[in-house]
Amino acid sequence: MAPTGILEPPDQNLFKLAKTWVGIFIPQARAMIPKGYLGQWEMYNALVKIGYEVVGKEYARVYMRRGGEVVSVFIGNPRLFEGFINKDEVEMLGKIRELSSVEEWELIGDGPFVRIDLGREVSVDFYKRERVELGTVGNYNLSLNSIKLRAGENDGFLRLNIDVMNEHGIIIRELHITYYLEDNGWVHRGLAESIEKRTGWFYSFWEFQPYLSRDMEEIIDPVLRIVNEKATVFDELLSQAGQLVIEALR
């Protein structure tokens, strides 16, 4: 219960979730950070050892599958591993075929994903094919785009990326709600958004802004209450992704 005169935030469950899950992965981050980019190889190899098979790659991410589970791991430039791992393994990584956009979509669909970053080098994505609808606020429909968790040596953050759709089902904004865990155990929230900018009839791009537009400011309180109610959904997704990373690195 909050002390007298202090109101609990409408999304208090997410503050707790961030503290719990970032805390869970700080030990793994501490183990991986000293390895630098070689941690990428270690994470990839760990997934292979527990049964994940390579499907293909998209730029620097290698997609892997085990049964109905699909993950991807950031590899970067395999040439950086030369002199540290077997030459044949370096060549094998370089020969992984690129997936077409159609193949990638067939593999992961348009559902959300959970990204777990251990430091700045090691990154694993866990994909869920089914969409996660969050609800409606005013004229906007909300769905989960992705969850990003980054753990450092003593701190980290949990970020919800939420698609904001108009009445026609078109994504017009993406909300970024971030819960930062400081090394002293304090958690604070940050809000930002990405807005689609059109420069012509066919061309558009997404512009990130580290604040909320007036439209989003007007609805942010009910949005925060919605994400608070969905905390168990986010917890389950983090649990599924977290278990496979912990299993692989065990």
C-alpha positions as a Markdown table, in Angstrom:
| # | Residue | x | y | z |
|---|---|---|---|---|
| 1 | Met | 0.0 | 0.0 | 0.0 |
| 2 | Ala | 1.3 | 3.5 | -0.9 |
| 3 | Pro | 2.2 | 5.8 | 1.9 |
| 4 | Thr | -0.4 | 8.5 | 2.7 |
| 5 | Gly | -0.3 | 11.3 | 0.1 |
| 6 | Ile | 1.6 | 9.2 | -2.5 |
| 7 | Leu | -0.4 | 7.8 | -5.4 |
| 8 | Glu | 0.6 | 4.6 | -6.9 |
| 9 | Pro | 1.2 | 4.8 | -10.7 |
| 10 | Pro | -1.6 | 3.4 | -12.9 |
| 11 | Asp | 1.0 | 0.9 | -14.3 |
| 12 | Gln | 2.5 | -0.2 | -11.1 |
| 13 | Asn | 2.5 | -3.8 | -12.2 |
| 14 | Leu | 5.0 | -2.9 | -15.0 |
| 15 | Phe | 7.4 | -1.3 | -12.5 |
| 16 | Lys | 7.4 | -4.6 | -10.6 |
| 17 | Leu | 7.8 | -6.6 | -13.8 |
| 18 | Ala | 10.8 | -4.6 | -15.0 |
| 19 | Lys | 12.5 | -4.9 | -11.6 |
| 20 | Thr | 11.9 | -8.7 | -11.6 |
| 21 | Trp | 13.0 | -9.5 | -15.2 |
| 22 | Val | 15.9 | -7.2 | -15.5 |
| 23 | Gly | 17.2 | -8.5 | -12.2 |
| 24 | Ile | 16.8 | -12.1 | -13.5 |
| 25 | Phe | 19.1 | -11.4 | -16.4 |
| 26 | Ile | 21.8 | -9.2 | -14.8 |
| 27 | Pro | 23.9 | -12.3 | -13.9 |
| 28 | Gln | 23.8 | -13.5 | -17.5 |
| 29 | Ala | 24.7 | -10.1 | -18.7 |
| 30 | Arg | 27.7 | -9.9 | -16.3 |
| 31 | Ala | 28.9 | -13.2 | -17.7 |
| 32 | Met | 28.5 | -12.2 | -21.3 |
| 33 | Ile | 29.6 | -8.5 | -21.3 |
| 34 | Pro | 33.4 | -9.4 | -20.9 |
| 35 | Lys | 33.2 | -11.7 | -23.9 |
| 36 | Gly | 32.3 | -8.7 | -26.2 |
| 37 | Tyr | 31.2 | -9.7 | -29.7 |
| 38 | Leu | 32.4 | -13.3 | -29.1 |
| 39 | Gly | 29.3 | -13.6 | -26.9 |
| 40 | Gln | 27.3 | -13.6 | -30.1 |
| 41 | Trp | 29.0 | -16.8 | -31.2 |
| 42 | Glu | 28.5 | -18.3 | -27.7 |
| 43 | Met | 24.8 | -17.5 | -27.7 |
| 44 | Tyr | 24.3 | -18.9 | -31.3 |
| 45 | Asn | 26.3 | -22.1 | -30.4 |
| 46 | Ala | 24.3 | -22.5 | -27.1 |
| 47 | Leu | 21.0 | -22.5 | -29.1 |
| 48 | Val | 22.3 | -25.1 | -31.5 |
| 49 | Lys | 23.3 | -27.3 | -28.6 |
| 50 | Ile | 19.7 | -27.3 | -27.3 |
| 51 | Gly | 18.2 | -28.3 | -30.6 |
| 52 | Tyr | 17.6 | -25.1 | -32.6 |
| 53 | Glu | 18.3 | -25.5 | -36.3 |
| 54 | Val | 19.3 | -22.6 | -38.7 |
| 55 | Val | 16.6 | -21.6 | -41.2 |
| 56 | Gly | 18.3 | -18.6 | -42.7 |
| 57 | Lys | 19.4 | -15.0 | -42.0 |
| 58 | Glu | 18.2 | -11.5 | -42.5 |
| 59 | Tyr | 21.1 | -9.1 | -42.5 |
| 60 | Ala | 22.9 | -9.7 | -39.2 |
| 61 | Arg | 20.2 | -11.8 | -37.5 |
| 62 | Val | 20.2 | -15.6 | -37.9 |
| 63 | Tyr | 16.8 | -17.3 | -37.7 |
| 64 | Met | 16.5 | -20.7 | -35.9 |
| 65 | Arg | 13.7 | -23.1 | -35.3 |
| 66 | Arg | 13.0 | -25.9 | -32.8 |
| 67 | Gly | 9.6 | -27.5 | -33.3 |
| 68 | Gly | 7.1 | -24.7 | -33.4 |
| 69 | Glu | 9.5 | -22.2 | -31.7 |
| 70 | Val | 11.3 | -19.6 | -33.8 |
| 71 | Val | 14.1 | -17.4 | -32.5 |
| 72 | Ser | 16.8 | -15.2 | -34.0 |
| 73 | Val | 20.2 | -14.3 | -32.7 |
| 74 | Phe | 22.4 | -11.4 | -33.7 |
| 75 | Ile | 25.6 | -12.5 | -35.3 |
| 76 | Gly | 27.0 | -9.4 | -37.0 |
| 77 | Asn | 30.0 | -9.9 | -39.1 |
| 78 | Pro | 31.4 | -13.5 | -38.9 |
| 79 | Arg | 34.8 | -12.3 | -40.0 |
| 80 | Leu | 35.2 | -10.7 | -36.6 |
| 81 | Phe | 35.4 | -14.2 | -35.2 |
| 82 | Glu | 38.5 | -15.2 | -37.2 |
| 83 | Gly | 41.3 | -16.3 | -35.0 |
| 84 | Phe | 38.9 | -17.0 | -32.1 |
| 85 | Ile | 36.9 | -19.9 | -33.5 |
| 86 | Asn | 37.4 | -22.6 | -36.1 |
| 87 | Lys | 37.8 | -21.3 | -39.6 |
| 88 | Asp | 35.2 | -23.8 | -40.9 |
| 89 | Glu | 32.7 | -22.3 | -38.4 |
| 90 | Val | 33.4 | -18.8 | -39.6 |
| 91 | Glu | 32.8 | -19.9 | -43.2 |
| 92 | Met | 29.6 | -21.7 | -42.2 |
| 93 | Leu | 28.2 | -18.6 | -40.7 |
| 94 | Gly | 29.1 | -16.6 | -43.8 |
| 95 | Lys | 27.3 | -19.0 | -46.0 |
| 96 | Ile | 23.9 | -18.9 | -44.2 |
| 97 | Arg | 21.5 | -17.9 | -46.9 |
| 98 | Glu | 19.5 | -14.7 | -46.9 |
| 99 | Leu | 15.7 | -15.1 | -46.4 |
| 100 | Ser | 13.4 | -13.2 | -48.7 |
| 101 | Ser | 10.9 | -10.9 | -47.2 |
| 102 | Val | 8.2 | -13.4 | -48.0 |
| 103 | Glu | 10.1 | -16.3 | -46.4 |
| 104 | Glu | 10.7 | -14.1 | -43.3 |
| 105 | Trp | 7.0 | -13.3 | -43.0 |
| 106 | Glu | 6.0 | -16.9 | -43.4 |
| 107 | Leu | 8.4 | -17.8 | -40.6 |
| 108 | Ile | 7.5 | -15.3 | -38.0 |
| 109 | Gly | 4.1 | -13.8 | -39.1 |
| 110 | Asp | 3.0 | -10.4 | -37.8 |
| 111 | Gly | 2.8 | -11.3 | -34.1 |
| 112 | Pro | 4.9 | -9.6 | -31.4 |
| 113 | Phe | 8.4 | -10.7 | -30.4 |
| 114 | Val | 10.5 | -10.5 | -27.2 |
| 115 | Arg | 14.1 | -9.3 | -27.5 |
| 116 | Ile | 16.5 | -10.0 | -24.7 |
| 117 | Asp | 19.8 | -8.1 | -24.9 |
| 118 | Leu | 22.7 | -9.1 | -22.5 |
| 119 | Gly | 24.8 | -6.0 | -22.6 |
| 120 | Arg | 25.2 | -4.4 | -26.0 |
| 121 | Glu | 26.5 | -7.3 | -28.1 |
| 122 | Val | 24.3 | -10.4 | -27.3 |
| 123 | Ser | 20.7 | -10.2 | -28.6 |
| 124 | Val | 18.1 | -12.9 | -28.9 |
| 125 | Asp | 14.5 | -12.5 | -30.3 |
| 126 | Phe | 11.7 | -14.9 | -29.4 |
| 127 | Tyr | 8.7 | -14.8 | -31.8 |
| 128 | Lys | 5.0 | -15.3 | -31.1 |
| 129 | Arg | 2.8 | -15.8 | -34.3 |
| 130 | Glu | -0.5 | -14.8 | -32.7 |
| 131 | Arg | -1.2 | -11.1 | -32.4 |
| 132 | Val | -1.7 | -9.7 | -28.9 |
| 133 | Glu | -4.5 | -7.1 | -28.9 |
| 134 | Leu | -4.4 | -4.8 | -25.9 |
| 135 | Gly | -7.7 | -2.9 | -26.2 |
| 136 | Thr | -9.2 | 0.3 | -27.4 |
| 137 | Val | -8.8 | 3.9 | -26.2 |
| 138 | Gly | -10.9 | 6.5 | -27.8 |
| 139 | Asn | -10.6 | 6.1 | -31.6 |
| 140 | Tyr | -7.4 | 4.1 | -31.3 |
| 141 | Asn | -6.9 | 0.3 | -31.2 |
| 142 | Leu | -3.8 | -0.9 | -29.5 |
| 143 | Ser | -1.7 | -4.1 | -30.0 |
| 144 | Leu | 1.7 | -5.2 | -28.8 |
| 145 | Asn | 4.5 | -4.8 | -31.3 |
| 146 | Ser | 7.4 | -6.1 | -29.2 |
| 147 | Ile | 8.9 | -6.2 | -25.8 |
| 148 | Lys | 12.6 | -5.4 | -25.3 |
| 149 | Leu | 14.6 | -6.3 | -22.2 |
| 150 | Arg | 18.1 | -5.1 | -21.8 |
| 151 | Ala | 20.3 | -6.2 | -18.8 |
| 152 | Gly | 23.6 | -4.6 | -18.0 |
| 153 | Glu | 26.0 | -5.3 | -15.2 |
| 154 | Asn | 23.9 | -3.5 | -12.6 |
| 155 | Asp | 21.0 | -2.0 | -14.4 |
| 156 | Gly | 18.8 | -2.2 | -17.5 |
| 157 | Phe | 15.3 | -1.6 | -18.8 |
| 158 | Leu | 12.1 | -3.2 | -20.0 |
| 159 | Arg | 10.4 | -1.5 | -23.0 |
| 160 | Leu | 6.9 | -2.1 | -24.4 |
| 161 | Asn | 6.5 | -1.1 | -28.1 |
| 162 | Ile | 2.8 | -0.6 | -28.8 |
| 163 | Asp | 1.2 | -0.2 | -32.2 |
| 164 | Val | -1.5 | 2.5 | -32.3 |
| 165 | Met | -4.0 | 1.9 | -35.1 |
| 166 | Asn | -6.8 | 4.2 | -36.4 |
| 167 | Glu | -10.4 | 3.2 | -37.0 |
| 168 | His | -9.3 | 1.7 | -40.4 |
| 169 | Gly | -6.8 | -0.7 | -38.7 |
| 170 | Ile | -3.8 | 1.3 | -40.1 |
| 171 | Ile | -0.8 | 1.7 | -37.8 |
| 172 | Ile | -0.2 | 5.4 | -37.5 |
| 173 | Arg | 2.0 | 5.6 | -34.4 |
| 174 | Glu | 4.1 | 3.4 | -32.1 |
| 175 | Leu | 4.3 | 4.1 | -28.4 |
| 176 | His | 7.4 | 3.3 | -26.5 |
| 177 | Ile | 6.9 | 2.8 | -22.8 |
| 178 | Thr | 10.2 | 2.1 | -21.0 |
| 179 | Tyr | 10.8 | 1.1 | -17.4 |
| 180 | Tyr | 14.4 | 1.8 | -16.4 |
| 181 | Leu | 16.0 | -0.1 | -13.5 |
| 182 | Glu | 18.8 | 2.0 | -11.9 |
| 183 | Asp | 21.7 | 0.4 | -10.1 |
| 184 | Asn | 20.3 | 1.6 | -6.8 |
| 185 | Gly | 17.1 | -0.5 | -7.4 |
| 186 | Trp | 14.9 | 2.5 | -8.3 |
| 187 | Val | 12.6 | 2.2 | -11.4 |
| 188 | His | 11.3 | 5.1 | -13.4 |
| 189 | Arg | 9.2 | 5.3 | -16.6 |
| 190 | Gly | 10.0 | 7.0 | -19.9 |
| 191 | Leu | 7.6 | 7.8 | -22.7 |
| 192 | Ala | 8.3 | 8.3 | -26.4 |
| 193 | Glu | 6.7 | 7.6 | -29.7 |
| 194 | Ser | 7.4 | 7.0 | -33.4 |
| 195 | Ile | 5.2 | 8.7 | -36.0 |
| 196 | Glu | 4.9 | 7.9 | -39.7 |
| 197 | Lys | 6.1 | 10.8 | -41.8 |
| 198 | Arg | 5.1 | 11.0 | -45.5 |
| 199 | Thr | 7.3 | 12.7 | -48.0 |
| 200 | Gly | 5.4 | 11.7 | -51.1 |
| 201 | Trp | 2.5 | 9.5 | -52.3 |
| 202 | Phe | 4.5 | 6.3 | -52.0 |
| 203 | Tyr | 7.4 | 7.1 | -49.6 |
| 204 | Ser | 7.2 | 7.3 | -45.9 |
| 205 | Phe | 9.4 | 6.8 | -42.9 |
| 206 | Trp | 9.1 | 6.4 | -39.1 |
| 207 | Glu | 10.4 | 9.3 | -37.1 |
| 208 | Phe | 11.3 | 8.7 | -33.4 |
| 209 | Gln | 10.6 | 11.5 | -31.0 |
| 210 | Pro | 11.7 | 11.3 | -27.3 |
| 211 | Tyr | 8.3 | 12.7 | -26.1 |
| 212 | Leu | 4.6 | 12.3 | -26.7 |
| 213 | Ser | 2.5 | 14.3 | -29.2 |
| 214 | Arg | -0.6 | 16.1 | -27.9 |
| 215 | Asp | -2.8 | 13.3 | -29.2 |
| 216 | Met | -0.9 | 10.6 | -27.2 |
| 217 | Glu | -0.7 | 12.8 | -24.1 |
| 218 | Glu | -4.5 | 12.9 | -24.0 |
| 219 | Ile | -4.8 | 9.1 | -23.9 |
| 220 | Ile | -1.7 | 8.0 | -22.1 |
| 221 | Asp | -3.4 | 7.5 | -18.7 |
| 222 | Pro | -5.9 | 5.0 | -20.0 |
| 223 | Val | -3.2 | 3.3 | -22.1 |
| 224 | Leu | -1.1 | 2.9 | -18.9 |
| 225 | Arg | -4.0 | 1.4 | -17.1 |
| 226 | Ile | -4.5 | -1.1 | -20.0 |
| 227 | Val | -0.8 | -2.2 | -20.0 |
| 228 | Asn | -1.1 | -2.6 | -16.2 |
| 229 | Glu | -4.0 | -5.0 | -16.7 |
| 230 | Lys | -2.0 | -7.0 | -19.3 |
| 231 | Ala | 1.0 | -7.4 | -17.1 |
| 232 | Thr | 0.4 | -11.2 | -16.8 |
| 233 | Val | 0.4 | -11.5 | -20.6 |
| 234 | Phe | 3.8 | -9.7 | -20.8 |
| 235 | Asp | 5.1 | -11.8 | -17.9 |
| 236 | Glu | 4.2 | -15.0 | -19.8 |
| 237 | Leu | 5.9 | -13.8 | -23.0 |
| 238 | Leu | 9.0 | -12.8 | -21.0 |
| 239 | Ser | 8.9 | -16.2 | -19.3 |
| 240 | Gln | 8.8 | -18.1 | -22.6 |
| 241 | Ala | 11.7 | -16.1 | -24.0 |
| 242 | Gly | 13.7 | -16.0 | -20.8 |
| 243 | Gln | 13.4 | -19.8 | -20.2 |
| 244 | Leu | 15.0 | -20.6 | -23.6 |
| 245 | Val | 17.9 | -18.2 | -23.0 |
| 246 | Ile | 18.5 | -19.5 | -19.6 |
| 247 | Glu | 18.3 | -23.1 | -20.8 |
| 248 | Ala | 20.8 | -22.4 | -23.6 |
| 249 | Leu | 23.3 | -20.7 | -21.3 |
| 250 | Arg | 23.0 | -23.2 | -18.5 |
